[in-house]
């Protein structure tokens, strides 16, 4: 819902959650074009961040697939990155039980 109503804000929050400068997505030339559904040029910041998310979380893929995804569905890539970052930020809970 947040991504739908204010996609640029969503991108900045996602970058911040990943540990990057929250202003980083504003440097992406695809930011405004991607929001309207037509990236038009190589979104370098998004491409680098997606590759970093894949690398950090050991997600399979390659730079060519990332580029294709960003070109054809820019907002979907950001939503996917946000989900992955959120999933990995959640603390791991271990419950020990003793047999009685």
Secondary structure, DSSP 8 states (H G I E B T S, - for coil): -HHHH-HHHHHHHHHHHHTS-TTGGGG-THHHHHHTT---S--HHHHHHHHHHHHHTT----HHHHHHHHHH-HHHHHHHHHHHHHHHHS----------
